[in-house]
Amino acid sequence: MPQMSKVELYAANRRDHRGGMSMRELERKHGVTWRTVRKALDSSWPEPRKKLPPRATGWIRTSR
């Protein structure tokens, strides 16, 4: 199965669920966990990605 975006995955989960598939069948078909299936059925949009904190640089500057 080709890689799809989360929005497409959520839409496919909702469509298949309306067609009569159980949550366990959705997990197996789309290769996701039950939590992802539950989130897809509860909300039409996935939650936005969290911002990562800024990373420190690898350089340590010391005065010589």
PyMOL Python script that loads the backbone (N, CA, C, O; Angstrom):
from pymol import cmd

cmd.read_pdbstr("""\
ATOM      1  N   MET A   1       0.847  -1.177   0.000  1.00  0.00           N
ATOM      2  CA  MET A   1       0.000   0.000   0.000  1.00  0.00           C
ATOM      3  C   MET A   1       0.893   1.242   0.000  1.00  0.00           C
ATOM      4  O   MET A   1       1.806   1.335   0.821  1.00  0.00           O
ATOM      5  N   PRO A   2       0.651   2.194  -0.900  1.00  0.00           N
ATOM      6  CA  PRO A   2       1.481   3.395  -0.933  1.00  0.00           C
ATOM      7  C   PRO A   2       1.268   4.258   0.312  1.00  0.00           C
ATOM      8  O   PRO A   2       0.206   4.240   0.934  1.00  0.00           O
ATOM      9  N   GLN A   3       2.313   5.010   0.652  1.00  0.00           N
ATOM     10  CA  GLN A   3       2.247   5.890   1.816  1.00  0.00           C
ATOM     11  C   GLN A   3       1.232   7.002   1.551  1.00  0.00           C
ATOM     12  O   GLN A   3       1.233   7.599   0.475  1.00  0.00           O
ATOM     13  N   MET A   4       0.373   7.281   2.522  1.00  0.00           N
ATOM     14  CA  MET A   4      -0.616   8.343   2.364  1.00  0.00           C
ATOM     15  C   MET A   4      -0.474   9.328   3.517  1.00  0.00           C
ATOM     16  O   MET A   4       0.083   9.003   4.565  1.00  0.00           O
ATOM     17  N   SER A   5      -0.983  10.526   3.306  1.00  0.00           N
ATOM     18  CA  SER A   5      -0.912  11.536   4.355  1.00  0.00           C
ATOM     19  C   SER A   5      -1.878  11.164   5.482  1.00  0.00           C
ATOM     20  O   SER A   5      -2.758  10.319   5.314  1.00  0.00           O
ATOM     21  N   LYS A   6      -1.694  11.809   6.627  1.00  0.00           N
ATOM     22  CA  LYS A   6      -2.576  11.509   7.755  1.00  0.00           C
ATOM     23  C   LYS A   6      -4.019  11.891   7.467  1.00  0.00           C
ATOM     24  O   LYS A   6      -4.946  11.206   7.899  1.00  0.00           O
ATOM     25  N   VAL A   7      -4.210  12.986   6.735  1.00  0.00           N
ATOM     26  CA  VAL A   7      -5.575  13.407   6.396  1.00  0.00           C
ATOM     27  C   VAL A   7      -6.242  12.335   5.538  1.00  0.00           C
ATOM     28  O   VAL A   7      -7.404  11.993   5.757  1.00  0.00           O
ATOM     29  N   GLU A   8      -5.500  11.804   4.559  1.00  0.00           N
ATOM     30  CA  GLU A   8      -6.043  10.734   3.710  1.00  0.00           C
ATOM     31  C   GLU A   8      -6.293   9.468   4.509  1.00  0.00           C
ATOM     32  O   GLU A   8      -7.290   8.780   4.292  1.00  0.00           O
ATOM     33  N   LEU A   9      -5.390   9.157   5.437  1.00  0.00           N
ATOM     34  CA  LEU A   9      -5.544   7.976   6.283  1.00  0.00           C
ATOM     35  C   LEU A   9      -6.794   8.097   7.156  1.00  0.00           C
ATOM     36  O   LEU A   9      -7.568   7.148   7.279  1.00  0.00           O
ATOM     37  N   TYR A  10      -6.983   9.270   7.760  1.00  0.00           N
ATOM     38  CA  TYR A  10      -8.169   9.493   8.593  1.00  0.00           C
ATOM     39  C   TYR A  10      -9.441   9.351   7.759  1.00  0.00           C
ATOM     40  O   TYR A  10     -10.414   8.746   8.207  1.00  0.00           O
ATOM     41  N   ALA A  11      -9.435   9.910   6.543  1.00  0.00           N
ATOM     42  CA  ALA A  11     -10.609   9.821   5.667  1.00  0.00           C
ATOM     43  C   ALA A  11     -10.888   8.369   5.276  1.00  0.00           C
ATOM     44  O   ALA A  11     -12.042   7.941   5.246  1.00  0.00           O
ATOM     45  N   ALA A  12      -9.828   7.614   4.976  1.00  0.00           N
ATOM     46  CA  ALA A  12     -10.009   6.208   4.601  1.00  0.00           C
ATOM     47  C   ALA A  12     -10.552   5.398   5.772  1.00  0.00           C
ATOM     48  O   ALA A  12     -11.411   4.536   5.584  1.00  0.00           O
ATOM     49  N   ASN A  13     -10.057   5.670   6.982  1.00  0.00           N
ATOM     50  CA  ASN A  13     -10.565   4.979   8.166  1.00  0.00           C
ATOM     51  C   ASN A  13     -12.046   5.270   8.376  1.00  0.00           C
ATOM     52  O   ASN A  13     -12.824   4.353   8.640  1.00  0.00           O
ATOM     53  N   ARG A  14     -12.443   6.531   8.261  1.00  0.00           N
ATOM     54  CA  ARG A  14     -13.858   6.881   8.450  1.00  0.00           C
ATOM     55  C   ARG A  14     -14.723   6.259   7.361  1.00  0.00           C
ATOM     56  O   ARG A  14     -15.809   5.754   7.647  1.00  0.00           O
ATOM     57  N   ARG A  15     -14.252   6.291   6.113  1.00  0.00           N
ATOM     58  CA  ARG A  15     -15.019   5.722   4.997  1.00  0.00           C
ATOM     59  C   ARG A  15     -15.232   4.221   5.187  1.00  0.00           C
ATOM     60  O   ARG A  15     -16.340   3.713   5.014  1.00  0.00           O
ATOM     61  N   ASP A  16     -14.144   3.511   5.547  1.00  0.00           N
ATOM     62  CA  ASP A  16     -14.260   2.072   5.736  1.00  0.00           C
ATOM     63  C   ASP A  16     -15.123   1.733   6.951  1.00  0.00           C
ATOM     64  O   ASP A  16     -15.850   0.739   6.938  1.00  0.00           O
ATOM     65  N   HIS A  17     -15.046   2.549   7.992  1.00  0.00           N
ATOM     66  CA  HIS A  17     -15.864   2.306   9.181  1.00  0.00           C
ATOM     67  C   HIS A  17     -17.351   2.493   8.852  1.00  0.00           C
ATOM     68  O   HIS A  17     -18.198   1.721   9.303  1.00  0.00           O
ATOM     69  N   ARG A  18     -17.654   3.527   8.061  1.00  0.00           N
ATOM     70  CA  ARG A  18     -19.050   3.716   7.632  1.00  0.00           C
ATOM     71  C   ARG A  18     -19.515   2.545   6.774  1.00  0.00           C
ATOM     72  O   ARG A  18     -20.702   2.218   6.748  1.00  0.00           O
ATOM     73  N   GLY A  19     -18.571   1.913   6.069  1.00  0.00           N
ATOM     74  CA  GLY A  19     -18.904   0.752   5.238  1.00  0.00           C
ATOM     75  C   GLY A  19     -19.122  -0.521   6.034  1.00  0.00           C
ATOM     76  O   GLY A  19     -19.521  -1.540   5.471  1.00  0.00           O
ATOM     77  N   GLY A  20     -18.866  -0.478   7.341  1.00  0.00           N
ATOM     78  CA  GLY A  20     -19.166  -1.622   8.188  1.00  0.00           C
ATOM     79  C   GLY A  20     -17.962  -2.349   8.762  1.00  0.00           C
ATOM     80  O   GLY A  20     -18.128  -3.370   9.429  1.00  0.00           O
ATOM     81  N   MET A  21     -16.749  -1.849   8.518  1.00  0.00           N
ATOM     82  CA  MET A  21     -15.565  -2.514   9.060  1.00  0.00           C
ATOM     83  C   MET A  21     -15.420  -2.208  10.546  1.00  0.00           C
ATOM     84  O   MET A  21     -15.735  -1.109  11.002  1.00  0.00           O
ATOM     85  N   SER A  22     -14.938  -3.200  11.291  1.00  0.00           N
ATOM     86  CA  SER A  22     -14.699  -2.997  12.714  1.00  0.00           C
ATOM     87  C   SER A  22     -13.374  -2.273  12.909  1.00  0.00           C
ATOM     88  O   SER A  22     -12.581  -2.134  11.977  1.00  0.00           O
ATOM     89  N   MET A  23     -13.146  -1.813  14.137  1.00  0.00           N
ATOM     90  CA  MET A  23     -11.892  -1.117  14.442  1.00  0.00           C
ATOM     91  C   MET A  23     -10.700  -2.044  14.240  1.00  0.00           C
ATOM     92  O   MET A  23      -9.664  -1.612  13.736  1.00  0.00           O
ATOM     93  N   ARG A  24     -10.826  -3.283  14.615  1.00  0.00           N
ATOM     94  CA  ARG A  24      -9.719  -4.228  14.451  1.00  0.00           C
ATOM     95  C   ARG A  24      -9.405  -4.462  12.979  1.00  0.00           C
ATOM     96  O   ARG A  24      -8.239  -4.571  12.600  1.00  0.00           O
ATOM     97  N   GLU A  25     -10.440  -4.538  12.149  1.00  0.00           N
ATOM     98  CA  GLU A  25     -10.208  -4.684  10.712  1.00  0.00           C
ATOM     99  C   GLU A  25      -9.519  -3.447  10.138  1.00  0.00           C
ATOM    100  O   GLU A  25      -8.655  -3.558   9.268  1.00  0.00           O
ATOM    101  N   LEU A  26      -9.907  -2.272  10.629  1.00  0.00           N
ATOM    102  CA  LEU A  26      -9.266  -1.034  10.171  1.00  0.00           C
ATOM    103  C   LEU A  26      -7.793  -1.011  10.553  1.00  0.00           C
ATOM    104  O   LEU A  26      -6.950  -0.584   9.765  1.00  0.00           O
ATOM    105  N   GLU A  27      -7.482  -1.473  11.768  1.00  0.00           N
ATOM    106  CA  GLU A  27      -6.084  -1.534  12.213  1.00  0.00           C
ATOM    107  C   GLU A  27      -5.253  -2.372  11.247  1.00  0.00           C
ATOM    108  O   GLU A  27      -4.181  -1.959  10.803  1.00  0.00           O
ATOM    109  N   ARG A  28      -5.766  -3.545  10.935  1.00  0.00           N
ATOM    110  CA  ARG A  28      -5.025  -4.467  10.066  1.00  0.00           C
ATOM    111  C   ARG A  28      -4.906  -3.938   8.642  1.00  0.00           C
ATOM    112  O   ARG A  28      -3.836  -4.017   8.040  1.00  0.00           O
ATOM    113  N   LYS A  29      -5.992  -3.399   8.101  1.00  0.00           N
ATOM    114  CA  LYS A  29      -5.997  -2.935   6.719  1.00  0.00           C
ATOM    115  C   LYS A  29      -5.035  -1.768   6.517  1.00  0.00           C
ATOM    116  O   LYS A  29      -4.289  -1.735   5.538  1.00  0.00           O
ATOM    117  N   HIS A  30      -5.056  -0.802   7.454  1.00  0.00           N
ATOM    118  CA  HIS A  30      -4.272   0.413   7.279  1.00  0.00           C
ATOM    119  C   HIS A  30      -2.934   0.369   8.007  1.00  0.00           C
ATOM    120  O   HIS A  30      -2.122   1.282   7.853  1.00  0.00           O
ATOM    121  N   GLY A  31      -2.688  -0.673   8.796  1.00  0.00           N
ATOM    122  CA  GLY A  31      -1.411  -0.831   9.466  1.00  0.00           C
ATOM    123  C   GLY A  31      -1.150   0.202  10.545  1.00  0.00           C
ATOM    124  O   GLY A  31      -0.031   0.696  10.685  1.00  0.00           O
ATOM    125  N   VAL A  32      -2.186   0.526  11.309  1.00  0.00           N
ATOM    126  CA  VAL A  32      -2.056   1.506  12.385  1.00  0.00           C
ATOM    127  C   VAL A  32      -2.554   0.899  13.690  1.00  0.00           C
ATOM    128  O   VAL A  32      -3.144  -0.181  13.691  1.00  0.00           O
ATOM    129  N   THR A  33      -2.316   1.596  14.807  1.00  0.00           N
ATOM    130  CA  THR A  33      -2.755   1.112  16.107  1.00  0.00           C
ATOM    131  C   THR A  33      -4.207   1.517  16.368  1.00  0.00           C
ATOM    132  O   THR A  33      -4.786   2.322  15.638  1.00  0.00           O
ATOM    133  N   TRP A  34      -4.774   0.943  17.416  1.00  0.00           N
ATOM    134  CA  TRP A  34      -6.168   1.239  17.741  1.00  0.00           C
ATOM    135  C   TRP A  34      -6.340   2.700  18.144  1.00  0.00           C
ATOM    136  O   TRP A  34      -7.409   3.275  17.940  1.00  0.00           O
ATOM    137  N   ARG A  35      -5.301   3.303  18.712  1.00  0.00           N
ATOM    138  CA  ARG A  35      -5.411   4.719  19.097  1.00  0.00           C
ATOM    139  C   ARG A  35      -5.533   5.618  17.873  1.00  0.00           C
ATOM    140  O   ARG A  35      -6.291   6.588  17.880  1.00  0.00           O
ATOM    141  N   THR A  36      -4.787   5.292  16.830  1.00  0.00           N
ATOM    142  CA  THR A  36      -4.884   6.080  15.602  1.00  0.00           C
ATOM    143  C   THR A  36      -6.264   5.925  14.981  1.00  0.00           C
ATOM    144  O   THR A  36      -6.841   6.901  14.503  1.00  0.00           O
ATOM    145  N   VAL A  37      -6.797   4.714  14.983  1.00  0.00           N
ATOM    146  CA  VAL A  37      -8.144   4.483  14.450  1.00  0.00           C
ATOM    147  C   VAL A  37      -9.160   5.267  15.270  1.00  0.00           C
ATOM    148  O   VAL A  37     -10.051   5.899  14.701  1.00  0.00           O
ATOM    149  N   ARG A  38      -9.044   5.240  16.583  1.00  0.00           N
ATOM    150  CA  ARG A  38      -9.970   5.963  17.462  1.00  0.00           C
ATOM    151  C   ARG A  38      -9.903   7.462  17.196  1.00  0.00           C
ATOM    152  O   ARG A  38     -10.939   8.121  17.115  1.00  0.00           O
ATOM    153  N   LYS A  39      -8.685   8.014  17.059  1.00  0.00           N
ATOM    154  CA  LYS A  39      -8.534   9.443  16.765  1.00  0.00           C
ATOM    155  C   LYS A  39      -9.156   9.791  15.420  1.00  0.00           C
ATOM    156  O   LYS A  39      -9.770  10.848  15.270  1.00  0.00           O
ATOM    157  N   ALA A  40      -8.997   8.902  14.439  1.00  0.00           N
ATOM    158  CA  ALA A  40      -9.564   9.149  13.114  1.00  0.00           C
ATOM    159  C   ALA A  40     -11.086   9.151  13.154  1.00  0.00           C
ATOM    160  O   ALA A  40     -11.725   9.935  12.452  1.00  0.00           O
ATOM    161  N   LEU A  41     -11.665   8.290  13.959  1.00  0.00           N
ATOM    162  CA  LEU A  41     -13.124   8.224  14.031  1.00  0.00           C
ATOM    163  C   LEU A  41     -13.694   9.369  14.868  1.00  0.00           C
ATOM    164  O   LEU A  41     -14.834   9.782  14.655  1.00  0.00           O
ATOM    165  N   ASP A  42     -12.913   9.881  15.813  1.00  0.00           N
ATOM    166  CA  ASP A  42     -13.383  10.965  16.667  1.00  0.00           C
ATOM    167  C   ASP A  42     -13.249  12.337  16.019  1.00  0.00           C
ATOM    168  O   ASP A  42     -14.052  13.229  16.293  1.00  0.00           O
ATOM    169  N   SER A  43     -12.246  12.518  15.162  1.00  0.00           N
ATOM    170  CA  SER A  43     -11.971  13.831  14.603  1.00  0.00           C
ATOM    171  C   SER A  43     -11.687  13.707  13.114  1.00  0.00           C
ATOM    172  O   SER A  43     -11.061  12.740  12.678  1.00  0.00           O
ATOM    173  N   SER A  44     -12.142  14.677  12.333  1.00  0.00           N
ATOM    174  CA  SER A  44     -11.902  14.618  10.899  1.00  0.00           C
ATOM    175  C   SER A  44     -10.519  15.135  10.528  1.00  0.00           C
ATOM    176  O   SER A  44     -10.046  14.867   9.424  1.00  0.00           O
ATOM    177  N   TRP A  45      -9.860  15.868  11.417  1.00  0.00           N
ATOM    178  CA  TRP A  45      -8.524  16.387  11.146  1.00  0.00           C
ATOM    179  C   TRP A  45      -7.546  15.868  12.178  1.00  0.00           C
ATOM    180  O   TRP A  45      -7.852  15.874  13.370  1.00  0.00           O
ATOM    181  N   PRO A  46      -6.369  15.418  11.748  1.00  0.00           N
ATOM    182  CA  PRO A  46      -5.349  15.004  12.719  1.00  0.00           C
ATOM    183  C   PRO A  46      -4.827  16.211  13.482  1.00  0.00           C
ATOM    184  O   PRO A  46      -4.834  17.331  12.972  1.00  0.00           O
ATOM    185  N   GLU A  47      -4.377  15.976  14.701  1.00  0.00           N
ATOM    186  CA  GLU A  47      -3.847  17.095  15.473  1.00  0.00           C
ATOM    187  C   GLU A  47      -2.522  17.550  14.866  1.00  0.00           C
ATOM    188  O   GLU A  47      -1.763  16.734  14.345  1.00  0.00           O
ATOM    189  N   PRO A  48      -2.245  18.850  14.934  1.00  0.00           N
ATOM    190  CA  PRO A  48      -1.016  19.346  14.313  1.00  0.00           C
ATOM    191  C   PRO A  48       0.226  18.812  15.010  1.00  0.00           C
ATOM    192  O   PRO A  48       0.195  18.452  16.187  1.00  0.00           O
ATOM    193  N   ARG A  49       1.312  18.769  14.260  1.00  0.00           N
ATOM    194  CA  ARG A  49       2.567  18.303  14.837  1.00  0.00           C
ATOM    195  C   ARG A  49       3.056  19.289  15.881  1.00  0.00           C
ATOM    196  O   ARG A  49       2.854  20.498  15.766  1.00  0.00           O
ATOM    197  N   LYS A  50       3.703  18.748  16.899  1.00  0.00           N
ATOM    198  CA  LYS A  50       4.236  19.591  17.955  1.00  0.00           C
ATOM    199  C   LYS A  50       5.539  20.226  17.495  1.00  0.00           C
ATOM    200  O   LYS A  50       6.321  19.612  16.770  1.00  0.00           O
ATOM    201  N   LYS A  51       5.762  21.456  17.924  1.00  0.00           N
ATOM    202  CA  LYS A  51       7.013  22.135  17.610  1.00  0.00           C
ATOM    203  C   LYS A  51       8.114  21.571  18.492  1.00  0.00           C
ATOM    204  O   LYS A  51       7.926  21.379  19.693  1.00  0.00           O
ATOM    205  N   LEU A  52       9.254  21.309  17.890  1.00  0.00           N
ATOM    206  CA  LEU A  52      10.388  20.818  18.648  1.00  0.00           C
ATOM    207  C   LEU A  52      11.127  21.996  19.273  1.00  0.00           C
ATOM    208  O   LEU A  52      11.194  23.067  18.670  1.00  0.00           O
ATOM    209  N   PRO A  53      11.681  21.818  20.465  1.00  0.00           N
ATOM    210  CA  PRO A  53      12.458  22.895  21.056  1.00  0.00           C
ATOM    211  C   PRO A  53      13.743  23.106  20.257  1.00  0.00           C
ATOM    212  O   PRO A  53      14.246  22.167  19.642  1.00  0.00           O
ATOM    213  N   PRO A  54      14.269  24.309  20.260  1.00  0.00           N
ATOM    214  CA  PRO A  54      15.503  24.541  19.512  1.00  0.00           C
ATOM    215  C   PRO A  54      16.645  23.699  20.058  1.00  0.00           C
ATOM    216  O   PRO A  54      16.792  23.527  21.268  1.00  0.00           O
ATOM    217  N   ARG A  55      17.448  23.180  19.143  1.00  0.00           N
ATOM    218  CA  ARG A  55      18.555  22.322  19.542  1.00  0.00           C
ATOM    219  C   ARG A  55      19.800  23.166  19.794  1.00  0.00           C
ATOM    220  O   ARG A  55      20.052  24.162  19.116  1.00  0.00           O
ATOM    221  N   ALA A  56      20.551  22.743  20.767  1.00  0.00           N
ATOM    222  CA  ALA A  56      21.820  23.399  21.034  1.00  0.00           C
ATOM    223  C   ALA A  56      22.818  22.993  19.953  1.00  0.00           C
ATOM    224  O   ALA A  56      22.737  21.895  19.402  1.00  0.00           O
ATOM    225  N   THR A  57      23.739  23.870  19.662  1.00  0.00           N
ATOM    226  CA  THR A  57      24.731  23.540  18.651  1.00  0.00           C
ATOM    227  C   THR A  57      25.749  22.562  19.230  1.00  0.00           C
ATOM    228  O   THR A  57      25.882  22.436  20.447  1.00  0.00           O
ATOM    229  N   GLY A  58      26.446  21.891  18.368  1.00  0.00           N
ATOM    230  CA  GLY A  58      27.444  20.931  18.805  1.00  0.00           C
ATOM    231  C   GLY A  58      28.772  21.590  19.148  1.00  0.00           C
ATOM    232  O   GLY A  58      29.662  20.936  19.693  1.00  0.00           O
ATOM    233  N   TRP A  59      28.916  22.855  18.842  1.00  0.00           N
ATOM    234  CA  TRP A  59      30.169  23.563  19.092  1.00  0.00           C
ATOM    235  C   TRP A  59      30.177  24.162  20.483  1.00  0.00           C
ATOM    236  O   TRP A  59      29.220  24.814  20.902  1.00  0.00           O
ATOM    237  N   ILE A  60      31.251  23.937  21.181  1.00  0.00           N
ATOM    238  CA  ILE A  60      31.427  24.575  22.487  1.00  0.00           C
ATOM    239  C   ILE A  60      32.569  25.570  22.316  1.00  0.00           C
ATOM    240  O   ILE A  60      33.701  25.195  22.014  1.00  0.00           O
ATOM    241  N   ARG A  61      32.259  26.798  22.507  1.00  0.00           N
ATOM    242  CA  ARG A  61      33.270  27.830  22.317  1.00  0.00           C
ATOM    243  C   ARG A  61      33.940  28.162  23.635  1.00  0.00           C
ATOM    244  O   ARG A  61      33.286  28.529  24.612  1.00  0.00           O
ATOM    245  N   THR A  62      35.208  28.029  23.642  1.00  0.00           N
ATOM    246  CA  THR A  62      35.979  28.405  24.832  1.00  0.00           C
ATOM    247  C   THR A  62      37.027  29.408  24.398  1.00  0.00           C
ATOM    248  O   THR A  62      37.554  29.323  23.289  1.00  0.00           O
ATOM    249  N   SER A  63      37.320  30.321  25.233  1.00  0.00           N
ATOM    250  CA  SER A  63      38.360  31.306  24.903  1.00  0.00           C
ATOM    251  C   SER A  63      39.715  30.758  25.315  1.00  0.00           C
ATOM    252  O   SER A  63      39.887  30.252  26.424  1.00  0.00           O
ATOM    253  N   ARG A  64      40.641  30.863  24.436  1.00  0.00           N
ATOM    254  CA  ARG A  64      41.989  30.329  24.701  1.00  0.00           C
ATOM    255  C   ARG A  64      42.989  31.436  24.805  1.00  0.00           C
ATOM    256  O   ARG A  64      44.173  31.180  25.025  1.00  0.00           O
TER     257      ARG A  64
END
""", "prot")
cmd.dss("prot")
cmd.show_as("cartoon", "prot")
cmd.util.cbc("prot")
cmd.orient("prot")
